[in-house]
Amino acid sequence: MNKPGLALALVLWMALAAGSWAAEDEAQTVAGFRVPEYDENNQLKSQLFGDFAKVLPDGVIEITQLKIDFYSGGEVEMTVTAPRCTYRQKEARAESDADVRITREDMVVTGRGFAWNGRDETFEIFKEAKVVLKGGRKQMAAGATE
């Protein structure tokens, strides 16, 4: 997720998909969405997926079955998943009390509850954080012999 631009892209995409809107207490909703984000060179930077999003009147976006793929050199470098989160556009902040999983080629980070700050690009896991390094034993053994 990137700063305020991601929320804006999501809201704009939802507006273009007006055929799938459903009014519910003045909130706007969309199901099965994908929001790509590109860098200044038009290279894919990230893609946000969700089963369902609700844009509340105050601009907060509630997302269920969140998945964000982050790209580097055209390949997925990292994936973040959570069953639900809220994104506050004004603060460029996503947060949840749900489980979260961050997967990279060489590690998996899991925990419960998180906050992502798009302004300073920090990600904090609140509880039960666990990091599993893939191939860590091999790397440690190789380092011990050098």
Backbone as a ProteinNet text record, in pm:
[ID]
protein_1_A
[PRIMARY]
MNKPGLALALVLWMALAAGSWAAEDEAQTVAGFRVPEYDENNQLKSQLFGDFAKVLPDGVIEITQLKIDFYSGGEVEMTVTAPRCTYRQKEARAESDADVRITREDMVVTGRGFAWNGRDETFEIFKEAKVVLKGGRKQMAAGATE
[TERTIARY]
85.1	0	88.6	52.9	135.8	58.7	100.8	60.6	-83.2	-122.8	-261.2	-301.2	-206.5	-237.4	-311.7	-280.5	-346.4	-494.5	-526.9	-668.1	-741.1	-676	-737.6	-760.7	-662	-678.2	-793.7	-804.2	-912.9	-1047.7	-1058.7	-1185.6	-1219.2	-1120	-1145.2	-1185.8	-1117.4	-1152.1	-1294.5	-1330.8	-1467	-1568.7	-1535.2	-1627.3	-1645.8	-1538.6	-1548	-1629.1	-1627.9	-1701.1	-1841.1	-1901.7	-2030.4	-2137.6	-2126.9	-2225.7	-2229.6	-2123.4	-2121.2	-2145.6	-2185.3	-2210.5	-2338.2	-2338.3	-2458.7	-2464.3	-2575.8	-2589.4	-2620.7	-2548	-2570.1	-2531	-2630.4	-2604.4	-2508.6	-2526.7	-2446.4	-2303.4	-2268.4	-2135.3	-2139	-2026.6	-2016.9	-1934.2	-1975.4	-1908.7	-1873.7	-1774.3	-1735.9	-1681.6	-1701.5	-1653.5	-1550.8	-1456	-1357.5	-1277.6	-1197.3	-1125.5	-973.9	-909.9	-763.9	-724.2	-627	-581.1	-429.2	-383.9	-239.4	-185.5	-58.8	8.7	140.2	168.5	288.1	380.3	510.4	606	615.8	707.5	722.1	769.3	825.8	869.4	765.7	644.6	534.7	561.7	645	671	575.3	521.7	430.5	503.5	448.8	509.3	437.4	305.2	226.3	87.7	22.3	-117.9	-190.8	-301.8	-385.5	-508.1	-538.2	-654.8	-743.8	-870.6	-962.6	-1089	-1149.7	-1278.3	-1390.3	-1374.1	-1481.9	-1422.8	-1472.7	-1431.9	-1554.9	-1555.6	-1662.7	-1598.6	-1635.6	-1586.7	-1693	-1658.1	-1751	-1758	-1865.4	-1880.7	-1762.6	-1692.8	-1578.6	-1449.6	-1457.4	-1340.9	-1262.1	-1294.4	-1227.4	-1272.7	-1177.7	-1208.2	-1189.1	-1295.4	-1287.8	-1268.1	-1163.8	-1129.4	-1131.6	-1195.9	-1190	-1108.7	-1037.4	-946.4	-844.2	-772.3	-668.5	-549.2	-498.8	-373.3	-303.1	-176.7	-97.8	29.7	54	178.2	265.5	391.2	489.1	588.5	622.5	705.7	842.2	938.9	1071.6	1121.2	1156.8	1204	1101.1	973.7	866.5	824	889.7	857.9	801.6	712.2	659.8	774.1	801	908.2	853.5	730.7	672.4	520.8	454.8	308.6	262.2	163.8	101.8	-43.1	-88.6	-228.1	-286.7	-415.2	-489.1	-637.4	-712.5	-855.2	-935	-883.4	-953.9	-859.9	-888.7	-817.9	-898.3	-861.6	-918.4	-804.8	-836	-737.8	-792.1	-714.6	-752.6	-674.7	-744.1	-681	-613.1	-678.5	-622.9	-491.3	-479.2	-356.3	-259.1	-299.2	-218.8	-178.1	-278.5	-253.2	-352.6	-299.9	-384.3	-363.2	-470.5	-458.2	-562.2	-531.2	-621	-586	-684.3	-658.1	-652	-661.1	-664.5	-522.8	-517	-389.8	-332.3	-200.4	-132.5	-18.6	9.9	118.1	193.6	323.9	411.4	505.1	503.4	582.6	680.6	806.2	912.1	978	1063.2	1128.6	1205.7	1269.1	1356.8	1301.6	1178	1122.3	971.4	913.2	770.7	756.6	679.1	651.7	501.7	463.5	321.9	299.6	175	140.9	-6.6	-43.2	-183.4	-187.6	-265.6	-279.4	-162.1	-193	-85.6	-126.9	-25.9	-46.1	59.6	16.5	108.2	96.1	208.3	210.5	271.8	192	238	327.3	320	403.7	550.4	576.1	716.1	744.6	646.9	659	708.3	640.8	671.9	555.6	589.3	490.1	516.1	415.6	429.8	329.9	377.3	290.9	279.2	156.5	132.9	153.8	110.6	114.1	161.5	219.8	253.7	335.8	424.9	508.1	604.9	615.4	702.9	769	900.5	975.8	1038.2	1013.7	1074.2	1161.1	1292.5	1386.4	1401.8	1387.3	1403.4	1550.9	1606.5	1746.9	1842	1793.3	1877.3	1984.8	1955.3	2052.7	2171.5	2141.1	2245.6	2335.6	2276.4	2352.1	2437.9	2382	2458.2	2574.4	2551.8	2657.1	2767.1	2730.4	2830.7	2911.6	2845.8	2914.8	3011.3	2978.4	3063.6	3190.9	3189.1	3307.7	3399.1	3354.8	3437.2	3529.7
-117	0	121.7	215.6	333.9	456	519.1	651.5	684.1	809.5	842.4	803.6	788.1	756.3	625.6	526.8	396.9	409	480.2	496.6	573.7	675.3	751.6	664	582	491.9	395.4	345.2	253.8	322.9	443.8	517.1	547.4	589.9	617.8	492.1	381.9	256.4	217.3	236.4	203.2	289.9	416.6	506	461.1	414.8	365.3	236.2	160.5	34.5	55.8	166.1	204.3	97.3	14.6	-90	-190.8	-201.4	-299.3	-235.7	-109.4	-41	-91	-88.7	-115.7	-13.4	54.9	153.9	84.1	122.6	65.6	169.2	236	339.2	444.9	485.2	585	540.7	417.9	365.7	308.4	315.4	259.5	132.3	29.7	-99.4	-153.3	-239.5	-308.7	-445.1	-543.3	-679	-720.4	-803.6	-861.3	-757.9	-679.7	-572.4	-595.5	-524.1	-523	-380.2	-327.2	-190.6	-193	-178.8	-174.2	-33.4	-27	102	95.1	202.1	207.8	318.8	298.9	403.1	506.1	601.6	709.6	660.5	538.3	478.8	382	386.2	300.3	151.5	122.5	-15.2	-50	-172.1	-215.5	-216.7	-142.5	-129	-217.7	-219.1	-301.4	-323.2	-426.6	-452.1	-488.9	-423.9	-451.4	-526.7	-637.2	-718.8	-726.7	-744.5	-765.6	-832	-910.5	-970.7	-868.3	-769.3	-673.8	-547.3	-431.9	-304.6	-217.7	-148.8	-54.7	79.8	181.8	316.9	388.4	418.5	483.6	633.1	700	843.3	928.3	886.4	964.1	935.6	850.3	820.6	699	641.7	519.7	404.6	320.6	207.1	79.6	-0.6	-130.8	-236.4	-318.4	-418.1	-555.9	-652.9	-791.8	-874.6	-972.5	-1060.6	-978.1	-898.2	-812.9	-895.8	-861.2	-916.4	-804.5	-782.2	-681.5	-748.3	-741.5	-789	-667	-672.4	-567.3	-622.3	-542	-587.2	-520.1	-592.9	-540.1	-607.4	-529	-583.9	-669.8	-636.3	-710.3	-838	-872.5	-994.8	-960.3	-1046.8	-1027.3	-1048	-946.3	-950.5	-982.8	-937.7	-956.3	-955.1	-1035.7	-1039.3	-1022.4	-936.6	-914.8	-959	-1042.3	-1085.1	-1066.6	-1036.3	-1023	-1041.2	-1099.9	-1120.2	-990.5	-885.6	-757.4	-646.4	-525.9	-407.7	-283.9	-173.3	-44.2	43.2	123.3	215.8	355.6	439.2	578.5	666.5	712.2	787.1	913.9	988.6	1115.9	1097.7	987.4	960.6	870.9	821.3	724.5	609.1	547.2	445.5	330.7	209.3	89.1	22.1	-37.1	-103.3	-212.7	-306.5	-417.7	-484.7	-552.6	-635.5	-783.5	-809.4	-946.1	-1001.8	-1129.4	-1193	-1130.3	-1129.1	-1076.8	-1171.7	-1182.3	-1268	-1192	-1183.5	-1119.1	-1226.9	-1247.5	-1354.5	-1296.4	-1337.8	-1307.6	-1439.6	-1438.5	-1562.3	-1627.6	-1547.6	-1600.5	-1592.8	-1544.8	-1538.3	-1521.9	-1557.7	-1538.1	-1473.2	-1365.7	-1296.6	-1306.2	-1349.9	-1358.7	-1287.8	-1253.5	-1190.3	-1156.9	-1087.8	-1048.3	-897.9	-832.2	-687.2	-617.3	-516	-443.6	-301.2	-220.3	-84.6	-59.4	-1.1	37.1	186.1	254.7	398.4	427.4	477.5	504.2	625.8	714.4	834.5	801.7	717.5	681.3	535.5	470.7	333.4	236.7	240.8	147.6	50.6	-67.9	-172.5	-228.4	-225.1	-271.1	-383	-491.5	-600.8	-588.6	-594	-566.3	-685.5	-803.6	-918.8	-1043.9	-1133.7	-1268.4	-1266.9	-1169.6	-1162.1	-1280.2	-1341.1	-1456.4	-1442.4	-1460.7	-1453.1	-1589.5	-1643.6	-1770.2	-1741.8	-1768.5	-1748.7	-1879.2	-1873.2	-1992.5	-2006.4	-2125.7	-2149.1	-2085.8	-2041.8	-1976.8	-2067.7	-2195.1	-2289	-2305.8	-2312.7	-2324.7	-2202.3	-2085.6	-1961.3	-1954	-1995.7	-1992.6	-2090.8	-2209.8	-2310.1	-2261.9	-2199.4	-2149.6	-2037.7	-1953.6	-1844.1	-1893	-2004.1	-2058	-2118.3	-2162.8	-2228	-2128.7	-2008.2	-1909.7	-1837
0	0	0	-79.4	-88.3	-45.6	52.1	94.7	57.5	51.9	19.5	-121.6	-211.3	-349.6	-365.2	-281.4	-291.8	-259.2	-151.5	-116.6	-225.4	-278.1	-385.1	-507.2	-541.5	-655.5	-631.8	-508.9	-476.4	-490.4	-437.3	-446.3	-592.2	-670	-812	-886.6	-858.3	-924.1	-888.6	-762.7	-719.9	-792.9	-812.5	-883.6	-1027.9	-1091.3	-1228.6	-1237.6	-1129.6	-1126.8	-1070	-1104.2	-1046.4	-1062.1	-1161.7	-1181.3	-1068.1	-990.8	-882.3	-746.5	-743	-616.6	-550.9	-421.1	-343.2	-231.2	-217.9	-111.8	19.2	122.2	254.9	356.8	417	515.3	461.4	338	271.1	245.1	277.7	246.4	105.6	38	-95.8	-86.2	-159.3	-149.4	-287.8	-289.4	-411.1	-370	-455.7	-427.2	-531.7	-489.8	-580.9	-657	-587.6	-655.1	-656.2	-747	-761	-792.5	-718	-740.2	-760.2	-884.7	-908.5	-882.1	-845.9	-829.1	-906	-979.6	-1063.2	-1015.2	-1036.2	-999.9	-1111.8	-1094.8	-1192.3	-1328.8	-1335.9	-1463	-1520.2	-1465.1	-1507.7	-1483.6	-1383.4	-1342.6	-1228.5	-1231.8	-1126.7	-992.9	-897.8	-764.9	-663.7	-670.7	-579.4	-637.9	-586.1	-620.5	-492.9	-469.3	-354.6	-403.5	-336.9	-370.5	-247.6	-268.6	-158.2	-207.6	-119.9	-154.5	-148.3	-56.9	-35.4	26.5	-15.5	45.5	64	175.7	205.2	235.5	156.8	179.5	262.2	386	477.4	448.1	490.7	462.2	509.4	613.8	663.6	586.6	482.1	399.7	443.1	558.1	602.8	513.6	473.6	387.4	467.2	478.6	544.3	436.1	450.1	349.5	413.3	345.3	392	292.7	348.1	272.3	193.2	268.1	211.5	164.8	47.5	-2.7	-77	-43.1	-112.9	-161.4	-290	-349.2	-376.9	-328.6	-356.2	-457.2	-557.1	-668.9	-669.2	-722.6	-749.6	-876.9	-974.9	-1101.3	-1171.4	-1155.8	-1222.1	-1152.1	-1040.8	-967.3	-829.7	-777.6	-643.3	-543.8	-465.5	-366.3	-227.2	-200.9	-68.9	-81.6	1.8	5	149	168.8	299.4	288.4	383.6	385.7	525	528.1	653.3	621	713.1	685.7	680	745.8	742	788.8	742.6	791.6	756.2	817.6	780.8	729.7	629.1	574.7	593.1	659.7	685.1	588.2	488.5	380	430.7	517.3	564	637.2	710.6	785.8	710.2	594.1	517.3	608.3	671.6	773.3	759.4	760.8	763.6	898	951.5	1080.9	1094.9	1184.1	1207	1339.4	1397.7	1515	1474.3	1345.8	1293	1274.1	1240.9	1207.4	1081.8	1072.9	955	920	791.4	742.2	634.2	651.8	554	502.3	371.5	311.5	211.7	228.2	131.8	95.6	-3.7	-46.2	67.9	151.4	254.7	396.3	414.3	549.3	548.2	662.4	686	823.2	829.6	954.7	978.6	1097.7	1133.3	1266.1	1293.1	1418.9	1423.1	1529.2	1548.3	1572.6	1490.4	1499.8	1434.2	1354.3	1287.9	1256.1	1230.7	1180.2	1074.8	963.2	856.3	836.1	838.6	819.7	683	592.2	457.2	446.4	543	536.4	560	658.7	683.2	647	583.7	534.4	642.1	758.8	866.6	884.3	929.6	953.1	1092.1	1178.6	1316.4	1344.1	1401.7	1446.5	1597.3	1649.7	1791.1	1884.1	1843.9	1935.3	1862.1	1938.4	1891.2	1762.2	1748.1	1627.8	1624.4	1507.9	1488.5	1351.6	1349.5	1225.1	1199.7	1081.5	1040.6	919.6	934.9	824.6	750.4	619.9	537.6	501.4	519.5	486.9	586.2	699.8	799.7	854.9	872.7	924.8	828.2	700.6	601.3	602.5	612.7	615.6	741.5	854.7	980.6	974.8	919.8	909.9	816.6	706.9	612.8	676.4	754.2	821.7	927.8	993.4	1100.9	1046	921.2	864	794.8	774.2	702.2	796.2
[MASK]
++++++++++++++++++++++++++++++++++++++++++++++++++++++++++++++++++++++++++++++++++++++++++++++++++++++++++++++++++++++++++++++++++++++++++++++++++

